[in-house]
Amino acid sequence: MASYDTRADIRVMVYDGKAAVPGATPNLRKAPKTARGPLIEQIDIAVRMVLDELAQGLTLSGSGFKARHVYPERVVKEAIVNAVIHRDYRLNRDIFIRILDDRIEVESPGVFPGHITEANIARAGSKARNPLLAQNLREFPVAPNIDAGEGVKMMFAEMAAAKLYPPQYRQNTGTAVESVTVTLLNLERPSAWDEVSDWLDRHRSIANADLCRVAKVDTLKASKMLAAWREQGLLVPLPDRAKRNMAYRKPVEEPDLLSEGMDNKSADD
């Protein structure tokens, strides 16, 4: 658990635009809000703060258009609950929830526990870093967690049912305080993405010509689709490729069968 006088609250930040801009005048839409107190109360307060913000919608800068957020409530709550239960309480840092025009980001201090990785979390679910905490929270009359290891899988299933992109997990190790961020995109998933995702799982990378064949679109349309997916963080360019020969992969590649087998073996030992 957190030691005395350390930072272990939840901060909710609402931004203008699609990125948090640091500096002397950050692009915050309003003053940040803080949820603090016993963890069961932190979860309840933070969930209500976030859902209230989403219910209000966000007026996009300069357009007068109000963006409607369509995330399943269960997914939003699970992301917050997981951040509280699985964070590393030895680290002196708050949990940050960032609400942007096209996404929610939940950043939790600490790296993935156990054998969990960015690549296998959709299949492996979650592993409790703080099992005593998880066990106690599930005993409350209105428990925030079931403690059955199925919450992350539910998030992927619910986002798919809502025709949204799957949750994106990123482990941040090059920062002052290591953390894990889950991003929920407020964007309808086009049918072409499922075919592209399947192609990437089988071939590891995709180029403009490949997308033309997979999605049955022309070169210009394929370029726009690839650029949008790159901007959204769903694709990253392969290194050392000329622009005319550019290809892309998922931010996290699936491990090969050998490494996956080693993961499973170490988890069972």
MOGICOR-V247094 format. One record per backbone hydrogen bond with DSSP energy under -0.5 kcal/mol. CO is the residue of the C=O (numbers start at 1). NH is the residue of the N-H. E is the energy in kcal/mol with one decimal. If there is no record, write none. Layout:
# MOGICOR-V247094
CO&NH&E / CO&NH&E
This chain:
# MOGICOR-V247094
3&6&-1.2 / 6&8&-0.6 / 7&93&-1.0 / 9&95&-2.7 / 10&35&-3.0 / 11&13&-0.6 / 11&97&-3.2 / 12&33&-2.2 / 13&15&-0.5 / 13&99&-3.1 / 14&29&-3.2 / 14&30&-0.9 / 17&101&-2.7 / 19&21&-0.7 / 20&22&-0.7 / 21&27&-0.8 / 23&26&-0.6 / 26&28&-1.5 / 27&16&-2.7 / 33&12&-3.0 / 34&36&-0.6 / 35&10&-2.3 / 38&41&-0.8 / 38&42&-2.5 / 39&43&-2.5 / 40&44&-1.6 / 41&45&-3.0 / 42&46&-2.8 / 43&47&-2.6 / 44&48&-2.0 / 45&49&-2.6 / 46&50&-2.5 / 47&51&-2.7 / 48&52&-2.3 / 49&53&-2.0 / 50&54&-2.5 / 51&55&-2.2 / 52&56&-1.4 / 53&57&-1.0 / 54&69&-0.6 / 58&60&-0.7 / 58&67&-3.8 / 60&63&-1.8 / 60&64&-1.2 / 65&60&-3.1 / 65&67&-0.7 / 67&58&-1.5 / 67&69&-0.6 / 72&75&-0.7 / 72&76&-1.8 / 73&77&-2.6 / 74&78&-2.3 / 75&79&-2.3 / 76&80&-1.7 / 77&81&-2.9 / 78&82&-2.8 / 79&83&-1.6 / 80&84&-1.9 / 81&85&-2.7 / 82&86&-2.8 / 83&87&-0.7 / 87&89&-0.9 / 88&91&-1.5 / 89&3&-0.5 / 91&93&-1.8 / 95&11&-3.2 / 96&98&-0.6 / 96&107&-3.2 / 97&13&-3.3 / 97&99&-0.5 / 98&100&-0.6 / 98&105&-2.6 / 99&15&-2.7 / 100&103&-0.6 / 102&186&-2.8 / 103&100&-2.8 / 104&184&-2.8 / 105&98&-3.0 / 105&107&-0.5 / 106&108&-0.5 / 106&182&-2.2 / 107&96&-2.0 / 108&180&-2.5 / 109&88&-2.5 / 113&116&-1.6 / 117&121&-1.3 / 120&123&-0.9 / 120&124&-3.4 / 121&125&-1.9 / 130&134&-2.2 / 131&135&-2.6 / 132&136&-2.0 / 133&137&-2.4 / 134&138&-1.5 / 136&139&-1.2 / 137&140&-1.3 / 140&143&-0.6 / 141&143&-0.6 / 150&154&-2.2 / 151&155&-1.9 / 152&156&-1.9 / 153&157&-2.2 / 154&158&-3.1 / 155&159&-2.3 / 156&160&-1.9 / 157&161&-2.4 / 158&162&-1.8 / 159&164&-3.0 / 160&163&-1.6 / 163&189&-3.7 / 167&169&-0.5 / 168&183&-2.7 / 170&172&-0.6 / 170&181&-2.9 / 171&173&-0.8 / 172&179&-1.8 / 178&110&-3.2 / 179&172&-3.3 / 180&108&-2.9 / 181&170&-2.4 / 182&106&-2.4 / 183&168&-2.3 / 183&185&-0.6 / 184&104&-1.9 / 185&187&-1.0 / 187&165&-1.0 / 188&190&-0.7 / 190&193&-1.5 / 190&194&-0.7 / 191&194&-0.6 / 191&195&-1.0 / 192&196&-2.5 / 193&197&-3.4 / 194&198&-2.1 / 195&199&-2.3 / 196&200&-2.7 / 197&201&-2.1 / 198&202&-1.4 / 199&203&-3.1 / 200&204&-2.3 / 203&205&-0.5 / 206&248&-2.6 / 207&211&-2.3 / 208&212&-2.2 / 209&213&-1.6 / 210&214&-2.7 / 211&215&-3.1 / 212&216&-0.9 / 212&217&-0.8 / 218&222&-2.5 / 219&223&-2.3 / 220&224&-2.0 / 221&225&-2.2 / 222&226&-2.6 / 223&227&-2.3 / 224&228&-2.2 / 225&229&-2.4 / 226&230&-2.0 / 227&231&-2.3 / 228&232&-2.1 / 229&234&-2.2 / 229&235&-1.3 / 230&233&-1.2 / 236&249&-2.4 / 238&241&-0.6 / 242&245&-1.3 / 243&246&-1.3 / 246&208&-0.6 / 247&238&-2.8 / 248&206&-2.4 / 249&236&-2.6 / 256&260&-2.4 / 257&261&-2.3 / 258&262&-2.0 / 259&263&-2.1 / 260&264&-2.4 / 261&265&-2.3 / 262&266&-2.5 / 263&267&-2.0 / 264&268&-1.7 / 265&269&-1.7
